[in-house]
Amino acid sequence: MSYFEELHSEMDRYLESHASQEPAILRRLRRETNQKTTQPHMISGYQQGRLLSLISQLIQPKNVLEIGTFTGYASLCLAEGLAKDGTLTTIDINEDLAYLPKKYFEESAYAHQINFLLQDAKDYLKNTSERYDLVFIDADKENYPEYFRLIKPKLEAGAVLMFDNVLWYGKVLEENPTQRATQSIKALNDLAAQDPDFENLILPLRDGLNLMRRK
């Protein structure tokens, strides 16, 4: 391990030890995600999870949308701030993995508030009349610009919109990327920064989180 990798690892331990404690159900979910999935790094994880929870608790949203459920870790973090009559809709297309988030949603205190859908998120956005005050998107990167365009009309004034992995392992610094995912993420970041209807800031947490507020 290089000096910088060791420093990064030590810093992660420091940050996690000085953040609010991760609920027990999330610790179990994180452990099972590592045991039973081939890409456990896709989970939001401790630090980002506490950020999602904190933002949700500040907003106390009534209607939350998540695109990209994976094993449901971020979903449960976002649910921590739901209003008493609030609802979280989370969408994914991975039927093979669906048993895992379903299991933990049913065990959680928010079971009656979570609506887990297995369908194409673009189709959902094109057909829903719902409006949202908190949205978290961590799905197929190639469709990030399209998700942005589709979700914008469905955001309440003051709503918070977040896109994950917007630094893409530093590939966004490439001037002429050939990878489609990199191109799409760069396009999303440009759209967010240039849209007069949003305020935004990219947080360099893990692989980058584009945090936006609808004016």
FIRO-931546 format. One line per 10 residues: number of its first residue (from 1); their letters; for each residue x, y, z of N, C-alpha, C, CB. Coordinates in steps of 0.001 Angstrom, whole numbers. Glycine has a CB too. Layout:
<torvos>
NUM = a = X/Y/Z/X/Y/Z/X/Y/Z/X/Y/Z | ... .
</torvos>
This chain:
<torvos>
1 = msyfeelhse = 846/-1196/0/0/0/0/880/1245/0/-957/7/1227 | 595/2197/-885/1379/3412/-964/1046/4332/209/1131/4127/-2299 | 1886/5368/376/1676/6332/1455/310/6999/1331/2784/7392/1450 | -55/7394/89/-1315/8102/-114/-2514/7188/120/-1371/8684/-1521 | -2407/5911/-281/-3486/4958/-23/-3650/4729/1468/-3216/3629/-736 | -2520/4632/2177/-2570/4437/3625/-3176/5660/4309/-1162/4157/4182 | -2805/6859/3851/-3351/8086/4422/-4857/8163/4179/-2647/9320/3825 | -5280/7807/2970/-6701/7838/2633/-7475/6868/3517/-6916/7495/1147 | -6911/5683/3733/-7557/4676/4566/-7671/5163/6005/-6781/3355/4511 | -6607/5778/6505/-6624/6304/7870/-7623/7444/8000/-5226/6780/8280 .
11 = mdryleshas = -7699/8288/6977/-8640/9401/7006/-10079/8897/7013/-8408/10328/5809 | -10367/7854/6218/-11705/7261/6207/-12087/6760/7595/-11775/6111/5191 | -11136/6091/8256/-11410/5584/9599/-11679/6735/10561/-10235/4729/10106 | -10912/7810/10417/-11100/8974/11277/-12469/9606/11050/-9995/10004/11029 | -12843/9786/9780/-14121/10411/9447/-15293/9575/9959/-14236/10609/7932 | -15193/8263/9802/-16278/7407/10245/-16381/7375/11766/-16089/6003/9706 | -15254/7447/12444/-15273/7423/13910/-15757/8747/14496/-13884/7099/14447 | -15834/9786/13656/-16307/11090/14129/-17608/11496/13447/-15241/12159/13888 | -18351/10521/12975/-19674/10752/12402/-20711/10047/13277/-19749/10244/10921 | -21970/10401/13084/-23042/9737/13823/-23002/8236/13559/-24421/10318/13431 .
21 = qepailrrlr = -23404/7473/14551/-23326/6016/14450/-24270/5474/13390/-23639/5379/15792 | -23791/4511/12668/-24573/3814/11659/-25570/2878/12355/-23645/3021/10687 | -26866/2991/12016/-27849/2087/12630/-27508/615/12404/-29238/2377/12078 | -27913/-213/13342/-27566/-1640/13306/-28065/-2313/12035/-28142/-2354/14523 | -29270/-1967/11576/-29814/-2604/10376/-28952/-2304/9150/-31253/-2135/10132 | -28339/-1125/9119/-27467/-772/7993/-26131/-1499/8074/-27234/740/7953 | -25637/-1714/9294/-24408/-2495/9441/-24624/-3914/8928/-23948/-2521/10918 | -25770/-4496/9242/-26073/-5849/8766/-26235/-5876/7249/-27347/-6381/9439 | -26890/-4872/6716/-27084/-4805/5264/-25753/-4628/4545/-28034/-3656/4901 | -24895/-3797/5091/-23581/-3580/4462/-22775/-4877/4471/-22795/-2453/5197 .
31 = retnqkttqp = -22832/-5606/5580/-22105/-6877/5672/-22655/-7894/4677/-22188/-7441/7100 | -23985/-7988/4572/-24567/-8962/3649/-24327/-8565/2191/-26069/-9105/3912 | -24280/-7273/1925/-23965/-6809/571/-22568/-7259/171/-24076/-5272/479 | -21633/-7179/1100/-20266/-7623/818/-20188/-9135/641/-19330/-7185/1939 | -21037/-9858/1323/-21005/-11314/1266/-21706/-11872/21/-21645/-11886/2512 | -22753/-11203/-459/-23629/-11827/-1445/-23704/-11125/-2797/-24983/-11913/-888 | -22971/-10040/-2979/-23002/-9375/-4283/-21605/-9346/-4892/-23561/-7940/-4153 | -21559/-9257/-6210/-20269/-9264/-6909/-19649/-7874/-7002/-20437/-9837/-8304 | -20445/-6823/-6734/-19932/-5457/-6796/-20328/-4680/-5543/-20451/-4740/-8056 | -19845/-5111/-4381/-20254/-4464/-3123/-19840/-3003/-3021/-19678/-5214/-1959 .
41 = hmisgyqqgr = -18864/-2579/-3848/-18435/-1180/-3809/-19540/-232/-4279/-17190/-991/-4671 | -20592/-774/-4886/-21686/60/-5366/-22565/590/-4229/-22532/-724/-6343 | -22417/33/-3041/-23205/486/-1904/-22771/1891/-1497/-23065/-490/-719 | -23699/2682/-1001/-23365/4062/-627/-22341/4097/499/-24627/4823/-205 | -22487/3237/1484/-21493/3170/2540/-21709/4172/3669/-20150/3376/1957 | -20882/4038/4676/-21040/4748/5945/-21136/6269/5779/-19884/4415/6856 | -20080/6891/5235/-20039/8345/5197/-21143/8936/4326/-18694/8806/4696 | -21297/8414/3130/-22329/8942/2254/-23716/8658/2824/-22195/8344/850 | -23869/7516/3443/-25146/7183/4055/-25543/8170/5134/-25095/5800/4630 | -24574/8570/5964/-24875/9547/7018/-25191/10920/6415/-23688/9659/8003 .
51 = llslisqliq = -24556/11247/5289/-24881/12511/4613/-26308/12471/4071/-23879/12791/3464 | -26687/11376/3415/-28041/11257/2879/-29069/11337/4005/-28200/9938/2101 | -28780/10684/5107/-29684/10724/6251/-29819/12145/6794/-29190/9781/7352 | -28707/12829/6922/-28711/14189/7473/-29499/15137/6572/-27268/14706/7650 | -29273/15053/5260/-30003/15908/4321/-31501/15622/4410/-29496/15691/2870 | -31860/14353/4466/-33265/13981/4557/-33892/14497/5853/-33416/12464/4467 | -33160/14394/6945/-33693/14864/8221/-33835/16383/8248/-32797/14408/9363 | -32967/17086/7544/-33083/18544/7464/-34323/18956/6673/-31826/19146/6821 | -34609/18200/5614/-35736/18533/4732/-37056/17984/5270/-35485/17987/3324 | -36998/16798/5902/-38195/16065/6324/-39178/15933/5152/-38877/16779/7526 .
61 = pknvleigtf = -38730/15297/4065/-39517/15241/2828/-40773/14391/2955/-38668/14705/1708 | -41764/14758/2153/-42992/13965/2066/-42936/12999/893/-44211/14880/1935 | -42151/13347/-130/-42104/12488/-1313/-40664/12396/-1809/-43039/13030/-2435 | -40065/11234/-1644/-38674/10988/-2017/-38633/10004/-3182/-37858/10445/-807 | -37727/10247/-4113/-37505/9321/-5222/-36039/8928/-5259/-37937/9950/-6571 | -35800/7633/-5391/-34441/7117/-5584/-34425/6287/-6858/-33969/6265/-4352 | -33464/6571/-7718/-33275/5787/-8938/-31970/5015/-8790/-33258/6704/-10222 | -32075/3710/-8702/-30919/2858/-8468/-30911/2364/-7034/-29622/3607/-8781 | -31639/1282/-6755/-31802/789/-5387/-30593/-1/-4906/-33039/-74/-5293 | -30028/-823/-5783/-28981/-1791/-5445/-29474/-2648/-4283/-27632/-1071/-5080 .
71 = tgyaslclae = -28846/-2619/-3105/-29310/-3455/-2000/-30136/-2677/-977/-28129/-4096/-1314 | -30391/-1411/-1236/-31298/-651/-387/-30660/147/728/-32259/-1556/196 | -29334/212/757/-28658/942/1841/-29010/2427/1809/-27132/763/1740 | -28831/3063/653/-29143/4497/546/-30625/4750/777/-28728/5039/-833 | -31469/3825/329/-32912/3962/515/-33247/4118/1997/-33652/2747/-76 | -32682/3251/2825/-32966/3289/4253/-32386/4535/4911/-32419/2045/4926 | -31259/5021/4393/-30688/6274/4911/-31616/7444/4594/-29278/6527/4311 | -32104/7500/3371/-33022/8568/2971/-34328/8485/3756/-33307/8496/1461 | -34761/7291/4083/-36021/7105/4804/-35956/7628/6233/-36397/5639/4819 | -34758/7780/6769/-34610/8219/8152/-35197/9611/8395/-33148/8210/8536 .
81 = glakdgtltt = -35294/10437/7353/-35810/11783/7532/-37224/11975/7025/-34920/12744/6855 | -37857/10920/6541/-39206/11034/5990/-40194/11646/6978/-39701/9673/5558 | -41074/12502/6460/-42190/12972/7270/-43036/11771/7683/-43046/14018/6494 | -43815/11921/8748/-44599/10783/9240/-45529/10212/8180/-45408/11197/10447 | -46026/11100/7311/-46908/10633/6234/-46172/10586/4896/-48141/11543/6120 | -44839/10559/4953/-44034/10585/3734/-43868/9226/3087/-42691/11150/4032 | -43469/9263/1815/-43269/8037/1040/-41949/8113/273/-44452/7808/62 | -41239/7011/230/-40018/6895/-568/-40261/5859/-1657/-38785/6501/322 | -40118/6275/-2910/-40210/5358/-4048/-38808/5097/-4561/-41122/5935/-5180 | -38415/3844/-4608/-37083/3496/-5084/-37217/2519/-6251/-36218/2883/-3939 .
91 = idinedlayl = -36453/2758/-7317/-36623/2040/-8576/-35330/1357/-9003/-37097/2992/-9669 | -35447/114/-9444/-34303/-613/-9983/-34826/-1616/-11018/-33496/-1339/-8839 | -33903/-2173/-11804/-34296/-3163/-12814/-33676/-4535/-12551/-33896/-2679/-14203 | -32891/-4645/-11475/-32193/-5900/-11187/-33088/-6844/-10388/-30887/-5628/-10418 | -33797/-7728/-11089/-34708/-8657/-10432/-33957/-9696/-9601/-35581/-9352/-11467 | -32763/-10080/-10037/-32010/-11116/-9332/-31604/-10677/-7931/-30776/-11495/-10127 | -31388/-9374/-7746/-30926/-8855/-6461/-32056/-8294/-5609/-29890/-7789/-6686 | -33258/-8260/-6153/-34378/-7592/-5487/-34710/-8173/-4118/-35592/-7663/-6358 | -34410/-9465/-3913/-34739/-10091/-2634/-34040/-9409/-1462/-34368/-11560/-2666 | -32847/-8855/-1716/-32058/-8290/-625/-32641/-6970/-110/-30626/-8075/-1083 .
101 = pkkyfeesay = -32878/-5968/-968/-33523/-4756/-440/-34908/-5031/112/-33616/-3702/-1521 | -35674/-5920/-519/-37010/-6236/-11/-36933/-6764/1417/-37703/-7265/-919 | -35968/-7627/1661/-35785/-8212/2990/-35552/-7129/4039/-34610/-9200/2983 | -34649/-6201/3736/-34309/-5180/4727/-35375/-4094/4822/-32968/-4553/4388 | -36056/-3803/3732/-37163/-2843/3801/-38243/-3372/4746/-37757/-2577/2383 | -38550/-4658/4621/-39601/-5258/5449/-39204/-5292/6920/-39913/-6673/4965 | -37897/-5405/7194/-37424/-5450/8575/-37330/-4050/9192/-36062/-6136/8637 | -37283/-3025/8365/-37043/-1670/8846/-38280/-1032/9464/-36547/-813/7719 | -38053/89/10124/-39152/854/10714/-39941/1618/9656/-38616/1825/11758 | -39462/1588/8413/-40096/2378/7344/-40794/1485/6313/-39047/3255/6642 .
111 = ahqinfllqd = -41048/234/6670/-41607/-734/5724/-42873/-206/5054/-41908/-2049/6437 | -43728/463/5808/-45004/942/5254/-44842/2227/4439/-46003/1178/6381 | -43633/2791/4431/-43399/4051/3719/-42561/3877/2453/-42719/5036/4637 | -42035/2687/2215/-41164/2447/1073/-41903/1700/-33/-39927/1661/1505 | -41834/2250/-1222/-42445/1655/-2407/-41322/1246/-3360/-43448/2652/-3100 | -41058/-55/-3451/-39951/-584/-4257/-40496/-1065/-5592/-39214/-1742/-3515 | -40012/-444/-6687/-40495/-776/-8026/-39392/-1397/-8867/-41044/469/-8720 | -39734/-2453/-9586/-38816/-3061/-10543/-39280/-2667/-11943/-38760/-4626/-10377 | -38696/-1617/-12468/-39055/-1147/-13802/-38019/-141/-14294/-40467/-516/-13799 | -38125/222/-15558/-37222/1205/-16141/-37565/2586/-15587/-37309/1192/-17694 .
121 = akdylkntse = -36566/3248/-15019/-36810/4538/-14369/-37223/5625/-15361/-35569/4980/-13618 | -36716/5559/-16576/-37102/6567/-17574/-38585/6441/-17907/-36250/6419/-18860 | -39058/5214/-18051/-40482/5002/-18311/-41318/5517/-17149/-40772/3511/-18555 | -40847/5256/-15941/-41572/5740/-14761/-41681/7261/-14768/-40876/5272/-13476 | -40568/7941/-15018/-40562/9399/-14992/-41430/9997/-16095/-39143/9913/-15120 | -41476/9326/-17223/-42287/9825/-18333/-43783/9706/-18055/-41943/9073/-19605 | -44151/8794/-17162/-45571/8515/-16955/-46121/8958/-15603/-45808/7065/-17112 | -45262/9254/-14649/-45757/9631/-13338/-46162/11099/-13287/-44709/9346/-12287 | -47148/11393/-12449/-47560/12787/-12207/-47083/13254/-10832/-49103/12928/-12314 | -46315/12411/-10138/-45819/12747/-8809/-44809/13899/-8876/-45178/11513/-8153 .
131 = rydlvfidad = -44734/14642/-7771/-43721/15681/-7618/-42933/15364/-6352/-44367/17120/-7552 | -41652/15717/-6369/-40747/15276/-5309/-40017/16442/-4652/-39739/14290/-5864 | -39695/16249/-3374/-38895/17255/-2682/-37506/16744/-2305/-39618/17718/-1440 | -37207/15479/-2626/-35855/14939/-2451/-35672/13791/-3439/-35614/14455/-971 | -34593/13857/-4228/-34317/12827/-5242/-32839/12459/-5185/-34707/13325/-6677 | -32571/11158/-5196/-31194/10653/-5231/-31072/9697/-6412/-30805/9938/-3882 | -30104/9965/-7297/-29927/9149/-8500/-28528/8528/-8510/-30152/10002/-9781 | -28509/7206/-8513/-27257/6437/-8555/-27536/5213/-9416/-26752/6028/-7096 | -27605/5438/-10719/-28008/4378/-11643/-27090/4392/-12855/-29489/4546/-12076 | -27595/3933/-14011/-26786/3864/-15226/-26293/5251/-15628/-27592/3234/-16373 .
141 = kenypeyfrl = -24991/5410/-15621/-24389/6732/-15824/-24667/7285/-17221/-22885/6661/-15592 | -24813/6397/-18195/-25054/6842/-19568/-26347/7659/-19701/-25111/5638/-20495 | -27269/7459/-18767/-28554/8157/-18826/-28663/9326/-17849/-29664/7186/-18558 | -27574/9728/-17244/-27633/10829/-16281/-28241/12112/-16868/-26241/11123/-15763 | -27806/12566/-18052/-28421/13792/-18605/-29917/13637/-18844/-27741/14176/-19915 | -30333/12449/-19291/-31755/12215/-19538/-32542/12209/-18225/-31958/10882/-20286 | -31985/11588/-17195/-32645/11617/-15892/-32819/13060/-15411/-31837/10800/-14861 | -31790/13873/-15620/-31860/15274/-15199/-33007/15993/-15909/-30524/15991/-15484 | -33112/15798/-17208/-34168/16463/-17990/-35554/15975/-17582/-33953/16222/-19493 | -35678/14680/-17309/-36974/14113/-16964/-37428/14476/-15547/-36925/12616/-17109 .
151 = ikpkleagav = -36486/14577/-14634/-36860/14839/-13241/-37090/16319/-12975/-35788/14316/-12306 | -36472/17188/-13723/-36563/18630/-13436/-38008/19121/-13308/-35860/19417/-14529 | -38918/18807/-14246/-40289/19318/-14127/-41066/18740/-12944/-41041/19029/-15392 | -40515/17716/-12308/-41229/17034/-11230/-40691/17413/-9854/-41140/15531/-11418 | -39849/18447/-9801/-39272/18889/-8540/-40016/20098/-7991/-37795/19217/-8719 | -40368/20023/-6722/-40972/21169/-6059/-39924/22266/-5879/-41579/20759/-4693 | -40356/23510/-5729/-39422/24596/-5430/-38735/24290/-4101/-40157/25982/-5378 | -37420/24424/-4074/-36655/24097/-2877/-36262/22638/-2774/-37430/24473/-1677 | -36668/21826/-3740/-36331/20403/-3710/-34835/20190/-3874/-37087/19651/-4803 | -34350/19106/-3304/-32938/18733/-3397/-32801/17534/-4328/-32348/18411/-1989 .
161 = lmfdnvlwyg = -31865/17658/-5265/-31579/16600/-6241/-30109/16233/-6125/-31932/17053/-7704 | -29814/14938/-6045/-28431/14482/-5905/-28111/13400/-6934/-28180/13952/-4481 | -26956/13537/-7561/-26433/12511/-8470/-25128/11982/-7896/-26218/13081/-9916 | -24984/10662/-7855/-23784/10039/-7302/-22767/9732/-8402/-24151/8753/-6549 | -21516/9532/-7989/-20410/9130/-8880/-20109/10157/-9966/-20732/7802/-9532 | -20226/11437/-9648/-20053/12458/-10685/-18594/12862/-10911/-20854/13679/-10324 | -17665/12283/-10161/-16237/12487/-10453/-15678/11304/-11233/-15434/12689/-9146 | -16368/10188/-11171/-16081/9009/-11996/-14606/8631/-11978/-16521/9256/-13425 | -14088/8447/-10751/-12702/8030/-10549/-11712/9004/-11198/-12492/6626/-11110 | -12089/10272/-11264/-11220/11294/-11849/-11300/11404/-13356/-9823/11026/-11468 .
171 = kvleenptqr = -12097/10549/-13993/-12165/10556/-15456/-12828/11812/-16012/-12914/9337/-15940 | -13574/12545/-15172/-14216/13776/-15644/-13185/14847/-16014/-15167/14319/-14571 | -11935/14646/-15608/-10873/15597/-15965/-10356/15370/-17383/-9715/15490/-14975 | -10741/14259/-17994/-10324/13997/-19370/-11007/14999/-20304/-10662/12533/-19785 | -10229/15620/-21178/-10800/16635/-22073/-11670/16018/-23161/-9689/17454/-22712 | -11248/14916/-23714/-12012/14264/-24783/-12185/12779/-24460/-11304/14445/-26161 | -13028/12468/-23483/-13191/11069/-23085/-13853/10243/-24186/-14016/10979/-21802 | -13434/9007/-24290/-14028/8099/-25277/-15110/7216/-24643/-12939/7219/-25913 | -15062/7051/-23341/-16042/6223/-22652/-17374/6971/-22559/-15535/5831/-21240 | -18451/6308/-22956/-19754/6959/-22976/-20199/7410/-21587/-20786/6026/-23564 .
181 = atqsikalnd = -19940/6578/-20577/-20340/6934/-19222/-19664/8234/-18777/-19999/5797/-18250 | -18379/8364/-19087/-17654/9584/-18730/-18237/10790/-19457/-16160/9439/-19058 | -18533/10623/-20731/-19140/11704/-21504/-20460/12152/-20884/-19363/11261/-22952 | -21269/11203/-20484/-22588/11511/-19928/-22477/12196/-18570/-23418/10236/-19801 | -21558/11737/-17737/-21380/12364/-16426/-20885/13804/-16588/-20386/11546/-15562 | -19940/14011/-17496/-19467/15372/-17758/-20614/16249/-18269/-18306/15356/-18781 | -21469/15692/-19114/-22610/16445/-19640/-23577/16806/-18515/-23339/15634/-20730 | -23815/15860/-17604/-24688/16121/-16463/-24133/17239/-15593/-24875/14854/-15631 | -22842/17176/-15297/-22222/18211/-14469/-22306/19579/-15133/-20765/17861/-14184 | -22163/19620/-16450/-22299/20877/-17185/-23739/21394/-17111/-21873/20690/-18656 .
191 = laaqdpdfen = -24702/20511/-17294/-26107/20901/-17228/-26452/21487/-15858/-27009/19695/-17530 | -25978/20828/-14817/-26280/21285/-13455/-25681/22658/-13170/-25761/20278/-12434 | -24444/22856/-13625/-23755/24122/-13350/-24329/25275/-14160/-22271/23984/-13643 | -24870/24976/-15322/-25328/26027/-16230/-26821/26319/-16150/-24984/25654/-17625 | -27576/25479/-15453/-29025/25659/-15393/-29375/26744/-14371/-29728/24324/-15032 | -29993/27847/-14796/-30306/28942/-13873/-31380/28588/-12846/-30749/30145/-14653 | -32040/27448/-13030/-33079/27040/-12090/-32533/26246/-10909/-34119/26221/-12806 | -31204/26023/-10904/-30602/25240/-9831/-29401/25952/-9216/-30183/23875/-10352 | -29203/25693/-7939/-27934/25972/-7268/-27277/24621/-7048/-28133/26767/-5899 | -25962/24539/-7242/-25344/23218/-7079/-23919/23310/-6582/-25371/22462/-8385 .
201 = lilplrdgln = -23460/22205/-6045/-22083/22064/-5587/-21719/20591/-5662/-21897/22623/-4134 | -20551/20286/-6245/-20065/18906/-6272/-19250/18663/-5010/-19211/18625/-7556 | -19691/17713/-4208/-18967/17343/-2997/-18010/16200/-3317/-19949/16940/-1860 | -16720/16342/-3004/-15754/15280/-3318/-15777/14151/-2296/-14353/15859/-3400 | -16971/13682/-1973/-17147/12580/-1043/-17164/11286/-1827/-18441/12742/-211 | -16319/10351/-1456/-16152/9099/-2199/-15900/9414/-3675/-17407/8184/-2038 | -16843/9062/-4571/-16626/9274/-6002/-17353/10515/-6522/-17081/8051/-6780 | -17716/11410/-5614/-18326/12679/-6007/-19835/12656/-5969/-17879/13053/-7375 | -20421/13652/-5324/-21874/13779/-5224/-22253/15183/-5688/-22378/13509/-3756 | -23057/15262/-6766/-23527/16562/-7240/-24811/16893/-6486/-23764/16561/-8799 .
211 = lmrrk = -24713/17879/-5617/-25805/18284/-4764/-26449/19544/-5344/-25315/18522/-3317 | -27745/19472/-5653/-28446/20563/-6321/-29701/20944/-5536/-28813/20168/-7767 | -30057/22217/-5655/-31304/22708/-5061/-32110/23429/-6135/-31020/23657/-3850 | -33358/23006/-6296/-34264/23637/-7260/-34729/24972/-6692/-35486/22713/-7582 | -34529/26063/-7431/-34916/27386/-6958/-36442/27532/-6964/-34265/28481/-7828 .
</torvos>
